[in-house]
Amino acid sequence: MLGYGLGVSVLPSFTLGVFAKPLSDAFGWSQGEIQTSIVFITIATMGLSWVVAWAAERFGARRVTVTCQIGLALGFIFLSLAPNNLAVWYALWMVLAVLGIGTVPVIWTYGVTTWFDKGRGLALSITLTGMGFTALAAPPLLTMAIDLVGWRGAYVALAAMVLLVALPANLLLFSVREPVKVKAVSAPVAFKANRNFWILLVSTIAAGFGIGGMMPNVVPILLQRGLTPYEAAAYASTLGLCVIFGRIGSGYLLDRIRAPIVAFIFLSLAALACLALSSDAIVGWPIVVAVGLIGFATGTEGDLMAYLTSRTFDHVLYNKVYALIWSGFALTAGTSAPIFGYVYDLSGSYNAILYVSAALLIVSPILLFALGRTPAR
C-alpha cells in the first residue's frame, strides 16, 4: 500500500495539480504545458513495464522496488533543481519516470496475488488504497509546504517521503511467494482468455481517459470555479478519502458479485459527476459529492484491472499480462491530463472534455459485460 501510494504512477501525477499554479507563476508556463509532464510517465510505463516484469522474475521483486524507490527520490530532487526551460523540465520528468519505474502497481499487486486467493479482491483493494491516502494527504500538505519553503522545497519533501516512509516499509514487509505450478491451458481456454484480454484492455483504456484526466486536473477545475487554492486542495482531499472507500468497497464487492456490475455502479456515477462539474449551477456541497464520486471510480478501476487479470490468466502470466493492461491505462491516463489542460487553454473551460470523459466512463463498464464469467476463487 505504501509502495504503491508513494510510487511513480501515483505521487508525481497526483501532486502536479498543486504545483501547477506555482510553476505557472514562476516560469509563465500554461496549464497544458505543465500537464504534459505526465506524458513522460506514460512513455516510460508503456516502454518499460515489460522490463519491470522481467526484472522482478530475474532479480526478485524486492531488489527492483528498493532500487527504484531510491531512484524515484532522486528524480524528485532533480525536479527541485529545474531551470526555466520547458525542454529540460520534460527531460527531468522522463528521468524521474525511468528511475522510479519499478514502483508501478505491476509488482505490488503481483506480490499480493501470490499470497491471497479467496479474499483476493479485498486484499488487492487494501493494497491499492495507497493512491487514496496520497490523494487525501498530499494536496493540503504540499499546499502548506509550498507556502513555507516554495515549490522547490516541496519537491524535496516528496523525495523525503519516499525514502523515510515507503522504502523502510518495503525493506521490512514486502515479499513474494513462489507461484504454484499450473497445467497447460487448453486451446479453447486460451482463445477465451485472448478475447477477454482485448475486452479488458479496451475497457481499461476508456476508463483511463476519464479517470486519468480528472485526477491531476481536479484542483485546476475547482480553481476555475472560483475556489481559493486552500479550498480546492481541501475538496481534492475529499477525492482521496473516497478513493480509499472506493477501493475497499469495490474489493469487498468483487469477492461477492460479478465484476461488471461493480464497475457499472461506480463508473456510471463518476460519469454523472463529470457532468455535474461542467455545470455552473452546481455549487457548495454538490461539488464535494461530485469530486467524491470521481474518487470512488478511481478506487474501483485499479481493483478491476488487477482482479480480472488475476482471475482470467494463469498466475505465471500475471506480471506480463497486467503490464500490458496497465500500459493501456497509463497511455490514456497520461495523455488525457495534458489534453484537459490544452482544452482549457484553448476554450477557457473544461466543460467539453468533461463531456467526453462522462461518455467514456459509461462505455467502459458496459464492455465488461462481454467477459466470460470469472471463477469465484
Secondary structure, DSSP 8 states (H G I E B T S, - for coil): -HHHHTSTTTHHHHHHHHHHHHHHHHH---HHHHHTHHHHHHHHHHHHHHHHHHHHHHH-HHHHHHHHHHHHHHHHHHHHT--S-HHHHHHHHHHHHHHTGGGSHHHHHHHHHTT-STTHHHHHHHHHTHHHHHHHHHHHHHHHHHHHHHHHHHHHHHHHHIIIIIHHHHHHH-------------HHHHHHHHHHHHHHHHHHHHHHHHHHHHHHHHHHHHHHTT--HHHHHHHHHHHHHHHHHHHHHHHHHHTTS-HHHHHHHHHHHHHHHHHHHT-TT--SHHHHHHHHHHHHHHHHHHHHHHHHHHHHS-GGGHHHHHHHHHHHHHHHHHHHHHHHHHHHHHHS-SHHHHHHHHHHHHHHHHHHTTS------
